[in-house]
């Protein structure tokens, strides 16, 4: 009893100390003004002193001026201090600005401005942009890096395209109804993408076994001990089904044996619980582990680096709808921009609305405003081609009754055509 009381008292003291420290940190945070923050050294700091009290920075500057060797640890400490002090004033304390999130805000306008100079520069910049994007995505997928760079790229792309369309594109060439339709499509797509991002945490599996050893996970021993019984039952069910329905004799056992072994494997797989080997969680069917998110995701399709979240059970339908709306908005915006800055021609008139296509765009680079509008329209066309590819691929996987993750894992064992209509009904319901 004495040992139990002592352990209980120690636990109480530890819990009280942790709660006191948490309350102290919360009180310190509440006392900060919008330009102050708690640095990596747990000390309050002001954003105006971004280059003050940095010993590594002083040492690097001194060694650079005196032409002495600069150690790598000083450079790393200087970069860490700068990254920690790059803040944005915010209520309750300054918020840290990620360099990865800030880079697209600088790269995009520079690339668009250079591409608007002439046609050759525009071709080189667009090709470089495609190669750079593909290379960045490959590195992110290979290293399983959780980065906000691509999400920031999407956000600033939408902002810059909207600003240029509303400010630079000659709106006198557009009908009010065309501008309103584009605005509604754009706002609808933005709301859907925001909703997808907000629903992403609901895809994560929360049930967890903690630090239970692998050989003590529940369900493994029971399922393993019943393998022979499940296999025997599967053999008997296949044999009885063959005798009664197909009229298979006792001498014709070869096909029945093959089918029964496959059926036994399926029964054994269905009897065992899904337990993730990485995070030690019991997961539902079609739930797989995401290395980037660090958790299992319900009916995981893929990890979207453009949204910095996983697409799964709770946001997959909205993901398809957002792709379709974004495709329509980008194509409409590109068409309206090109027909405004180029010489258009009438294709057909639908419901008293003229459908125009650009004819001659040889004079767009003579004026910078026309050039930047033309570049933004071409940029929107590139994005629409990528979104169309993603949308067609997702619809194909939906038709096959599988997800992107399952398709990459076992492309030869994907769903059959018999489940096409049931898959579509499950998505639309």
MITORSE-673708 format. One record per residue (C-alpha): x, y, z; residue in one letter. Coordinates in nm, 3 decimals, always signed. Example, Ala and Ser with C-alpha at 12.3 -4.5 7.8 and 13.67 -1.06 7.14 Angstrom:
REM residues 2
<<+1.230 -0.450 +0.780> 'A'>;
<<+1.367 -0.106 +0.714> 'S'>;
END
This chain:
REM residues 429
<<+0.000 +0.000 +0.000> 'X'>;
<<+0.290 +0.236 +0.078> 'X'>;
<<+0.446 +0.178 -0.263> 'X'>;
<<+0.111 +0.238 -0.433> 'X'>;
<<+0.060 +0.565 -0.246> 'X'>;
<<+0.413 +0.678 -0.332> 'X'>;
<<+0.363 +0.600 -0.700> 'X'>;
<<+0.027 +0.779 -0.699> 'X'>;
<<+0.182 +1.083 -0.530> 'X'>;
<<+0.467 +1.093 -0.786> 'X'>;
<<+0.219 +1.067 -1.071> 'X'>;
<<+0.013 +1.348 -0.918> 'X'>;
<<+0.321 +1.572 -0.883> 'X'>;
<<+0.426 +1.502 -1.243> 'X'>;
<<+0.076 +1.575 -1.376> 'X'>;
<<+0.055 +1.894 -1.172> 'X'>;
<<+0.396 +2.009 -1.298> 'X'>;
<<+0.302 +1.943 -1.662> 'X'>;
<<-0.029 +2.128 -1.626> 'X'>;
<<+0.149 +2.419 -1.457> 'X'>;
<<+0.404 +2.440 -1.740> 'X'>;
<<+0.126 +2.427 -2.001> 'X'>;
<<-0.064 +2.705 -1.821> 'X'>;
<<+0.255 +2.911 -1.800> 'X'>;
<<+0.322 +2.874 -2.174> 'X'>;
<<-0.040 +2.962 -2.252> 'X'>;
<<-0.020 +3.269 -2.027> 'X'>;
<<+0.305 +3.377 -2.197> 'X'>;
<<+0.143 +3.338 -2.537> 'X'>;
<<-0.160 +3.544 -2.434> 'X'>;
<<+0.067 +3.822 -2.310> 'X'>;
<<+0.245 +3.857 -2.646> 'X'>;
<<+0.163 +4.143 -2.878> 'X'>;
<<+0.108 +4.091 -3.251> 'X'>;
<<+0.479 +4.146 -3.329> 'X'>;
<<+0.626 +3.922 -3.057> 'X'>;
<<+0.680 +3.548 -3.050> 'X'>;
<<+0.854 +3.270 -2.859> 'X'>;
<<+1.174 +3.173 -3.040> 'X'>;
<<+1.340 +2.833 -3.075> 'X'>;
<<+1.539 +2.908 -2.760> 'X'>;
<<+1.211 +2.951 -2.561> 'X'>;
<<+1.272 +3.324 -2.518> 'X'>;
<<+1.038 +3.610 -2.623> 'X'>;
<<+1.152 +3.800 -2.928> 'X'>;
<<+1.036 +4.087 -3.154> 'X'>;
<<+1.014 +4.062 -3.532> 'X'>;
<<+1.198 +4.395 -3.576> 'X'>;
<<+1.510 +4.235 -3.431> 'X'>;
<<+1.542 +3.980 -3.710> 'X'>;
<<+1.922 +4.025 -3.733> 'X'>;
<<+1.992 +4.116 -3.370> 'X'>;
<<+2.142 +3.887 -3.105> 'X'>;
<<+2.242 +3.621 -3.357> 'X'>;
<<+2.588 +3.496 -3.262> 'X'>;
<<+2.616 +3.267 -3.563> 'X'>;
<<+2.534 +3.553 -3.800> 'X'>;
<<+2.792 +3.778 -3.634> 'X'>;
<<+3.053 +3.504 -3.650> 'X'>;
<<+2.983 +3.428 -4.016> 'X'>;
<<+3.010 +3.796 -4.108> 'X'>;
<<+3.333 +3.834 -3.910> 'X'>;
<<+3.494 +3.529 -4.070> 'X'>;
<<+3.375 +3.640 -4.414> 'X'>;
<<+3.531 +3.984 -4.375> 'X'>;
<<+3.856 +3.848 -4.229> 'X'>;
<<+3.873 +3.574 -4.499> 'X'>;
<<+3.872 +3.292 -4.246> 'X'>;
<<+3.711 +2.951 -4.278> 'X'>;
<<+3.338 +2.942 -4.196> 'X'>;
<<+3.219 +2.627 -4.023> 'X'>;
<<+2.904 +2.454 -4.141> 'X'>;
<<+2.744 +2.453 -3.796> 'X'>;
<<+2.759 +2.835 -3.788> 'X'>;
<<+2.590 +2.855 -4.128> 'X'>;
<<+2.321 +2.610 -4.014> 'X'>;
<<+2.263 +2.805 -3.693> 'X'>;
<<+2.236 +3.130 -3.886> 'X'>;
<<+1.983 +2.983 -4.130> 'X'>;
<<+1.778 +2.831 -3.846> 'X'>;
<<+1.769 +3.167 -3.668> 'X'>;
<<+1.663 +3.351 -3.983> 'X'>;
<<+1.391 +3.096 -4.058> 'X'>;
<<+1.264 +3.117 -3.701> 'X'>;
<<+1.260 +3.499 -3.711> 'X'>;
<<+1.081 +3.531 -4.044> 'X'>;
<<+0.740 +3.613 -3.896> 'X'>;
<<+0.412 +3.778 -3.985> 'X'>;
<<+0.237 +3.997 -3.726> 'X'>;
<<-0.070 +3.815 -3.598> 'X'>;
<<-0.315 +3.831 -3.312> 'X'>;
<<-0.175 +3.647 -3.010> 'X'>;
<<+0.183 +3.648 -3.142> 'X'>;
<<+0.370 +3.664 -3.471> 'X'>;
<<+0.329 +3.358 -3.694> 'X'>;
<<+0.622 +3.192 -3.866> 'X'>;
<<+0.637 +3.218 -4.245> 'X'>;
<<+0.770 +2.908 -4.417> 'X'>;
<<+1.026 +2.971 -4.689> 'X'>;
<<+0.863 +2.698 -4.898> 'X'>;
<<+0.529 +2.880 -4.874> 'X'>;
<<+0.686 +3.218 -4.953> 'X'>;
<<+0.887 +3.109 -5.258> 'X'>;
<<+0.593 +3.083 -5.507> 'X'>;
<<+0.490 +3.440 -5.425> 'X'>;
<<+0.827 +3.553 -5.566> 'X'>;
<<+0.885 +3.295 -5.839> 'X'>;
<<+0.547 +3.324 -6.015> 'X'>;
<<+0.543 +3.699 -6.094> 'X'>;
<<+0.906 +3.688 -6.207> 'X'>;
<<+0.840 +3.398 -6.444> 'X'>;
<<+0.522 +3.558 -6.582> 'X'>;
<<+0.694 +3.892 -6.630> 'X'>;
<<+0.985 +3.736 -6.818> 'X'>;
<<+0.752 +3.522 -7.031> 'X'>;
<<+0.557 +3.831 -7.138> 'X'>;
<<+0.861 +3.982 -7.312> 'X'>;
<<+0.848 +3.782 -7.635> 'X'>;
<<+0.733 +3.450 -7.780> 'X'>;
<<+1.068 +3.271 -7.749> 'X'>;
<<+1.104 +3.363 -7.383> 'X'>;
<<+0.746 +3.251 -7.321> 'X'>;
<<+0.814 +2.907 -7.473> 'X'>;
<<+1.133 +2.861 -7.270> 'X'>;
<<+0.967 +2.973 -6.946> 'X'>;
<<+0.665 +2.745 -6.994> 'X'>;
<<+0.881 +2.442 -7.074> 'X'>;
<<+1.102 +2.520 -6.774> 'X'>;
<<+0.793 +2.549 -6.555> 'X'>;
<<+0.664 +2.206 -6.661> 'X'>;
<<+1.003 +2.040 -6.607> 'X'>;
<<+1.049 +2.212 -6.271> 'X'>;
<<+0.701 +2.106 -6.155> 'X'>;
<<+0.751 +1.744 -6.261> 'X'>;
<<+1.094 +1.734 -6.097> 'X'>;
<<+0.962 +1.884 -5.773> 'X'>;
<<+0.674 +1.638 -5.753> 'X'>;
<<+0.905 +1.344 -5.815> 'X'>;
<<+1.139 +1.455 -5.537> 'X'>;
<<+0.848 +1.509 -5.297> 'X'>;
<<+0.703 +1.164 -5.373> 'X'>;
<<+1.042 +0.992 -5.353> 'X'>;
<<+1.134 +1.149 -5.019> 'X'>;
<<+0.774 +1.152 -4.881> 'X'>;
<<+0.816 +1.515 -4.778> 'X'>;
<<+0.526 +1.707 -4.625> 'X'>;
<<+0.567 +2.052 -4.777> 'X'>;
<<+0.344 +2.353 -4.825> 'X'>;
<<+0.528 +2.466 -5.140> 'X'>;
<<+0.278 +2.322 -5.389> 'X'>;
<<-0.025 +2.440 -5.190> 'X'>;
<<+0.125 +2.788 -5.180> 'X'>;
<<+0.191 +2.763 -5.555> 'X'>;
<<-0.179 +2.691 -5.616> 'X'>;
<<-0.294 +2.976 -5.390> 'X'>;
<<-0.068 +3.239 -5.547> 'X'>;
<<-0.147 +3.112 -5.897> 'X'>;
<<-0.518 +3.171 -5.834> 'X'>;
<<-0.447 +3.515 -5.686> 'X'>;
<<-0.225 +3.628 -5.973> 'X'>;
<<-0.456 +3.493 -6.243> 'X'>;
<<-0.757 +3.666 -6.083> 'X'>;
<<-0.570 +3.997 -6.050> 'X'>;
<<-0.446 +3.995 -6.408> 'X'>;
<<-0.783 +3.890 -6.546> 'X'>;
<<-0.967 +4.164 -6.360> 'X'>;
<<-0.706 +4.437 -6.403> 'X'>;
<<-0.518 +4.375 -6.728> 'X'>;
<<-0.768 +4.197 -6.953> 'X'>;
<<-0.981 +4.457 -7.133> 'X'>;
<<-1.316 +4.392 -6.968> 'X'>;
<<-1.496 +4.600 -7.231> 'X'>;
<<-1.450 +4.302 -7.464> 'X'>;
<<-1.640 +4.073 -7.225> 'X'>;
<<-2.010 +4.043 -7.158> 'X'>;
<<-2.125 +4.084 -6.796> 'X'>;
<<-2.288 +3.740 -6.800> 'X'>;
<<-1.958 +3.582 -6.910> 'X'>;
<<-1.771 +3.749 -6.629> 'X'>;
<<-2.039 +3.645 -6.377> 'X'>;
<<-2.032 +3.282 -6.491> 'X'>;
<<-1.654 +3.274 -6.459> 'X'>;
<<-1.676 +3.430 -6.113> 'X'>;
<<-1.933 +3.173 -5.996> 'X'>;
<<-1.730 +2.880 -6.130> 'X'>;
<<-1.413 +3.011 -5.968> 'X'>;
<<-1.575 +3.074 -5.630> 'X'>;
<<-1.742 +2.732 -5.638> 'X'>;
<<-1.412 +2.560 -5.713> 'X'>;
<<-1.231 +2.753 -5.439> 'X'>;
<<-1.500 +2.664 -5.184> 'X'>;
<<-1.476 +2.297 -5.279> 'X'>;
<<-1.097 +2.290 -5.250> 'X'>;
<<-1.120 +2.460 -4.911> 'X'>;
<<-1.379 +2.205 -4.800> 'X'>;
<<-1.158 +1.918 -4.918> 'X'>;
<<-0.872 +2.054 -4.711> 'X'>;
<<-1.092 +2.089 -4.402> 'X'>;
<<-1.235 +1.737 -4.432> 'X'>;
<<-0.896 +1.572 -4.477> 'X'>;
<<-0.836 +1.514 -4.100> 'X'>;
<<-1.159 +1.310 -4.085> 'X'>;
<<-1.000 +1.050 -4.312> 'X'>;
<<-0.736 +0.965 -4.053> 'X'>;
<<-0.783 +0.648 -3.847> 'X'>;
<<-0.784 +0.733 -3.477> 'X'>;
<<-0.803 +0.386 -3.315> 'X'>;
<<-0.459 +0.292 -3.189> 'X'>;
<<-0.292 +0.017 -2.985> 'X'>;
<<-0.003 +0.234 -2.870> 'X'>;
<<+0.315 +0.050 -2.786> 'X'>;
<<+0.176 -0.304 -2.796> 'X'>;
<<+0.442 -0.539 -2.935> 'X'>;
<<+0.388 -0.679 -3.281> 'X'>;
<<+0.350 -1.039 -3.166> 'X'>;
<<+0.088 -0.933 -2.908> 'X'>;
<<-0.145 -0.748 -3.145> 'X'>;
<<-0.499 -0.882 -3.097> 'X'>;
<<-0.652 -1.087 -3.372> 'X'>;
<<-0.328 -1.226 -3.518> 'X'>;
<<-0.303 -1.534 -3.300> 'X'>;
<<-0.670 -1.618 -3.324> 'X'>;
<<-0.674 -1.582 -3.700> 'X'>;
<<-0.357 -1.787 -3.737> 'X'>;
<<-0.484 -2.067 -3.513> 'X'>;
<<-0.805 -2.097 -3.714> 'X'>;
<<-0.638 -2.119 -4.055> 'X'>;
<<-0.684 -2.494 -4.091> 'X'>;
<<-1.045 -2.479 -3.982> 'X'>;
<<-1.124 -2.194 -4.223> 'X'>;
<<-0.951 -2.378 -4.505> 'X'>;
<<-1.144 -2.698 -4.434> 'X'>;
<<-1.471 -2.506 -4.426> 'X'>;
<<-1.386 -2.338 -4.754> 'X'>;
<<-1.305 -2.674 -4.914> 'X'>;
<<-1.633 -2.821 -4.794> 'X'>;
<<-1.837 -2.522 -4.913> 'X'>;
<<-1.677 -2.528 -5.256> 'X'>;
<<-1.720 -2.903 -5.283> 'X'>;
<<-2.086 -2.895 -5.179> 'X'>;
<<-2.155 -2.605 -5.414> 'X'>;
<<-1.995 -2.792 -5.701> 'X'>;
<<-2.188 -3.114 -5.629> 'X'>;
<<-2.527 -2.949 -5.598> 'X'>;
<<-2.513 -2.666 -5.854> 'X'>;
<<-2.265 -2.774 -6.119> 'X'>;
<<-2.299 -3.149 -6.076> 'X'>;
<<-1.930 -3.219 -6.021> 'X'>;
<<-1.850 -3.584 -5.947> 'X'>;
<<-1.617 -3.706 -5.679> 'X'>;
<<-1.352 -3.794 -5.935> 'X'>;
<<-1.339 -3.440 -6.083> 'X'>;
<<-1.170 -3.261 -5.792> 'X'>;
<<-0.888 -3.068 -5.968> 'X'>;
<<-1.081 -2.754 -6.055> 'X'>;
<<-1.268 -2.762 -5.728> 'X'>;
<<-0.941 -2.790 -5.536> 'X'>;
<<-0.798 -2.486 -5.713> 'X'>;
<<-1.111 -2.281 -5.655> 'X'>;
<<-1.135 -2.393 -5.294> 'X'>;
<<-0.775 -2.290 -5.223> 'X'>;
<<-0.840 -1.945 -5.368> 'X'>;
<<-1.163 -1.916 -5.171> 'X'>;
<<-0.986 -2.028 -4.854> 'X'>;
<<-0.728 -1.758 -4.905> 'X'>;
<<-1.001 -1.498 -4.939> 'X'>;
<<-1.177 -1.626 -4.627> 'X'>;
<<-0.854 -1.621 -4.431> 'X'>;
<<-0.783 -1.264 -4.544> 'X'>;
<<-1.134 -1.156 -4.450> 'X'>;
<<-1.114 -1.322 -4.107> 'X'>;
<<-0.799 -1.136 -4.001> 'X'>;
<<-0.830 -0.776 -3.886> 'X'>;
<<-0.649 -0.504 -4.081> 'X'>;
<<-0.358 -0.398 -3.861> 'X'>;
<<-0.111 -0.142 -3.988> 'X'>;
<<+0.249 -0.255 -3.946> 'X'>;
<<+0.372 +0.104 -3.925> 'X'>;
<<+0.146 +0.285 -3.679> 'X'>;
<<-0.002 -0.025 -3.501> 'X'>;
<<-0.366 +0.067 -3.564> 'X'>;
<<-0.664 -0.152 -3.640> 'X'>;
<<-0.797 -0.005 -3.962> 'X'>;
<<-1.112 -0.064 -4.168> 'X'>;
<<-1.105 -0.220 -4.512> 'X'>;
<<-0.936 -0.014 -4.786> 'X'>;
<<-0.751 +0.195 -4.527> 'X'>;
<<-0.380 +0.234 -4.596> 'X'>;
<<-0.090 +0.410 -4.431> 'X'>;
<<+0.029 +0.744 -4.568> 'X'>;
<<+0.397 +0.802 -4.503> 'X'>;
<<+0.365 +1.177 -4.561> 'X'>;
<<+0.074 +1.228 -4.320> 'X'>;
<<+0.214 +0.971 -4.075> 'X'>;
<<-0.122 +0.800 -4.024> 'X'>;
<<-0.361 +0.552 -4.183> 'X'>;
<<-0.625 +0.699 -4.413> 'X'>;
<<-0.974 +0.556 -4.470> 'X'>;
<<-1.014 +0.441 -4.830> 'X'>;
<<-0.698 +0.625 -4.926> 'X'>;
<<-0.675 +0.727 -5.289> 'X'>;
<<-0.350 +0.925 -5.286> 'X'>;
<<-0.168 +1.206 -5.111> 'X'>;
<<-0.227 +1.533 -5.294> 'X'>;
<<+0.084 +1.748 -5.271> 'X'>;
<<-0.111 +2.034 -5.428> 'X'>;
<<-0.342 +2.038 -5.124> 'X'>;
<<-0.089 +1.903 -4.873> 'X'>;
<<-0.338 +1.641 -4.752> 'X'>;
<<-0.471 +1.296 -4.835> 'X'>;
<<-0.772 +1.224 -5.054> 'X'>;
<<-0.984 +0.956 -4.894> 'X'>;
<<-1.329 +0.850 -4.786> 'X'>;
<<-1.466 +1.184 -4.666> 'X'>;
<<-1.339 +1.417 -4.939> 'X'>;
<<-1.315 +1.200 -5.251> 'X'>;
<<-1.650 +1.308 -5.398> 'X'>;
<<-1.572 +1.674 -5.340> 'X'>;
<<-1.232 +1.615 -5.500> 'X'>;
<<-1.396 +1.497 -5.824> 'X'>;
<<-1.642 +1.788 -5.819> 'X'>;
<<-1.361 +2.039 -5.756> 'X'>;
<<-1.161 +1.899 -6.047> 'X'>;
<<-1.461 +1.935 -6.280> 'X'>;
<<-1.542 +2.290 -6.167> 'X'>;
<<-1.178 +2.398 -6.187> 'X'>;
<<-1.152 +2.257 -6.539> 'X'>;
<<-1.456 +2.455 -6.651> 'X'>;
<<-1.336 +2.776 -6.483> 'X'>;
<<-0.986 +2.753 -6.631> 'X'>;
<<-1.106 +2.678 -6.983> 'X'>;
<<-1.363 +2.958 -6.971> 'X'>;
<<-1.113 +3.207 -6.830> 'X'>;
<<-0.849 +3.115 -7.088> 'X'>;
<<-1.102 +3.145 -7.372> 'X'>;
<<-1.232 +3.482 -7.256> 'X'>;
<<-0.879 +3.614 -7.213> 'X'>;
<<-0.752 +3.491 -7.551> 'X'>;
<<-1.056 +3.621 -7.738> 'X'>;
<<-1.010 +3.958 -7.565> 'X'>;
<<-0.640 +4.008 -7.643> 'X'>;
<<-0.635 +3.832 -7.983> 'X'>;
<<-0.844 +3.870 -8.296> 'X'>;
<<-1.142 +3.636 -8.241> 'X'>;
<<-1.380 +3.469 -8.483> 'X'>;
<<-1.736 +3.351 -8.424> 'X'>;
<<-1.788 +2.973 -8.411> 'X'>;
<<-2.152 +2.941 -8.314> 'X'>;
<<-2.417 +3.129 -8.116> 'X'>;
<<-2.569 +2.934 -7.824> 'X'>;
<<-2.871 +3.079 -7.643> 'X'>;
<<-2.793 +3.425 -7.782> 'X'>;
<<-2.436 +3.397 -7.646> 'X'>;
<<-2.156 +3.402 -7.905> 'X'>;
<<-1.892 +3.129 -7.884> 'X'>;
<<-1.563 +3.283 -7.993> 'X'>;
<<-1.218 +3.137 -8.048> 'X'>;
<<-0.888 +3.323 -8.092> 'X'>;
<<-0.767 +3.354 -8.450> 'X'>;
<<-0.458 +3.576 -8.470> 'X'>;
<<-0.239 +3.638 -8.162> 'X'>;
<<+0.074 +3.764 -8.340> 'X'>;
<<+0.048 +4.114 -8.192> 'X'>;
<<+0.009 +4.027 -7.823> 'X'>;
<<+0.377 +4.076 -7.735> 'X'>;
<<+0.385 +4.430 -7.872> 'X'>;
<<+0.225 +4.555 -7.551> 'X'>;
<<+0.322 +4.428 -7.205> 'X'>;
<<-0.037 +4.425 -7.075> 'X'>;
<<-0.155 +4.215 -7.367> 'X'>;
<<+0.151 +3.992 -7.331> 'X'>;
<<+0.100 +3.923 -6.962> 'X'>;
<<-0.269 +3.848 -7.026> 'X'>;
<<-0.174 +3.606 -7.303> 'X'>;
<<+0.080 +3.433 -7.074> 'X'>;
<<-0.176 +3.395 -6.796> 'X'>;
<<-0.421 +3.241 -7.045> 'X'>;
<<-0.153 +2.996 -7.161> 'X'>;
<<-0.069 +2.917 -6.799> 'X'>;
<<-0.437 +2.846 -6.733> 'X'>;
<<-0.444 +2.615 -7.037> 'X'>;
<<-0.146 +2.418 -6.902> 'X'>;
<<-0.315 +2.379 -6.563> 'X'>;
<<-0.641 +2.272 -6.731> 'X'>;
<<-0.456 +2.002 -6.928> 'X'>;
<<-0.308 +1.865 -6.607> 'X'>;
<<-0.644 +1.876 -6.426> 'X'>;
<<-0.812 +1.702 -6.722> 'X'>;
<<-0.554 +1.423 -6.704> 'X'>;
<<-0.608 +1.381 -6.328> 'X'>;
<<-0.987 +1.387 -6.366> 'X'>;
<<-0.990 +1.126 -6.645> 'X'>;
<<-0.757 +0.904 -6.444> 'X'>;
<<-0.976 +0.926 -6.136> 'X'>;
<<-1.291 +0.851 -6.337> 'X'>;
<<-1.119 +0.550 -6.491> 'X'>;
<<-1.021 +0.420 -6.147> 'X'>;
<<-1.375 +0.482 -6.026> 'X'>;
<<-1.505 +0.280 -6.322> 'X'>;
<<-1.269 -0.003 -6.230> 'X'>;
<<-1.390 +0.005 -5.869> 'X'>;
<<-1.051 +0.081 -5.716> 'X'>;
<<-0.841 +0.368 -5.586> 'X'>;
<<-0.509 +0.510 -5.692> 'X'>;
<<-0.329 +0.347 -5.401> 'X'>;
<<-0.479 +0.004 -5.471> 'X'>;
<<-0.415 +0.038 -5.843> 'X'>;
<<-0.045 +0.108 -5.785> 'X'>;
<<-0.015 -0.179 -5.539> 'X'>;
<<-0.182 -0.453 -5.744> 'X'>;
<<-0.289 -0.339 -6.093> 'X'>;
<<-0.363 -0.697 -6.198> 'X'>;
<<-0.622 -0.756 -5.923> 'X'>;
<<-0.836 -0.446 -5.963> 'X'>;
<<-1.213 -0.436 -5.979> 'X'>;
<<-1.419 -0.584 -6.260> 'X'>;
<<-1.678 -0.435 -6.491> 'X'>;
<<-1.960 -0.602 -6.298> 'X'>;
<<-1.920 -0.341 -6.025> 'X'>;
<<-1.926 -0.035 -6.251> 'X'>;
<<-2.280 +0.079 -6.179> 'X'>;
<<-2.258 -0.005 -5.808> 'X'>;
<<-1.938 +0.205 -5.783> 'X'>;
<<-2.104 +0.504 -5.945> 'X'>;
<<-2.412 +0.470 -5.726> 'X'>;
<<-2.192 +0.455 -5.415> 'X'>;
<<-2.017 +0.777 -5.516> 'X'>;
<<-2.332 +0.966 -5.615> 'X'>;
<<-2.535 +0.862 -5.309> 'X'>;
END
